[in-house]
Amino acid sequence: MRILQRKQPSTGSDKVLRLSCPQSWREMTQEQLHYTLSLLGEGYRGVELRTRLLFHFTGITIYEKKAGGWQCSYDGRPCFLKVWQVQSMIKQLEYVDSYEEMDVRLESVHGFKAVDIWLHQVPFKNYLLMEKFYQLYIADPQPDYLVKLARLLYNGDIQQLESAEQMGVVIWYGSVKHYFARVFHHFFKPTGGETVKPTSWVEQMNAQIRALTEGDVTKEDMVYNIDCWRALTELDAKAADVQELKRKYPNNS
């Protein structure tokens, strides 16, 4: 019987093959994360994705696909993995099927270091621009929008992105939005899956700026430069106040 566990790879007289494999996104090395993103960028999903990751992460070399399994080698030793054994092992990689709560990202792109994973210490103006380029990309998936988003996420003059980096930018910012929707749940409302109109970010940005400046245009520069977490905390509090008023006085809305 061959099993998959966290211990260092080893083989013993009992013919048990112990394999090392990340058990979560957080346990991945940067190389493993880049490889996973590259497969996602190439369109791999589900069982095929997890199977490829299993072989890559564990260092198993596949020589030939045969009836009922694969002829392989591991640590210089020949072995045969049956289909049911692989199916059992890849269950431990099911976390790659969902990345809404992915809490890792590529730490650098083209030599530029990533900002904080949850955008702490990011100016509110930069956050608004991130939201702009992300929404434009969702509405019209042009790589140039991701390049512009990456420049903000990595604080660098990035000119182009390979497929793994593009996928990394999309997934990272998407997970940030999912996280913000939980933290600032009064302010962020579920969209129900509707396609975002290309111009809607303008209306959203203006509404947020007006709410924070209370209509005083002389405060705009200050608002643009505060930490986006401070800005979103205030917007969430304002949204909570409005919701409470609507609850108390439903006929006055």
C-alpha angles and dihedrals in degrees: 000000000000120000138186120226142147098258122105113279114271141149128215142186089270088068091235111148111214113198132191117224135154112263095201142012089263092058093057120107117228090258091052092047092049091050091049092049091048091055091047089050089054091054102257114150141161121359095357092052094048093046093053090047092050093055093043097046095046097043094239113158116214116214104169141359109230136176107292098007150341133301104226146158128225126188088351094306125112118240140164120227116201121217093246091051092054090046089054094048097047090058086079088061096055090110089078089067089073128044103167089106096033106145100192135069140176103290094213140014121198089346095307116123121232122247119240110308093239094037098253111166091018112135114247090238090058091048091053090051091048089053090048096053093042093052092045089052093049090051094043114012099218116155091223090070090056091049089054091047090049091053088061096042092049101030093231145110095258114178103185142000131217118227094266091051092047090052090046092055093047094047095043096051091040090055089048090055091049090050093047090051088061097041097042096031095153093057101039116062127191111260094209090233097292118156110255114239113239092239098044093091089065092057092045093049094049092048091051093048092049091050093051097042094038087224096307105130091192088071096056097094090051091050093048091055102045121101109279090229090058091048094047091046089056093045090050091051091050091049090050090052092051092048091050092051090050089050093051097040107027093163094057098060 
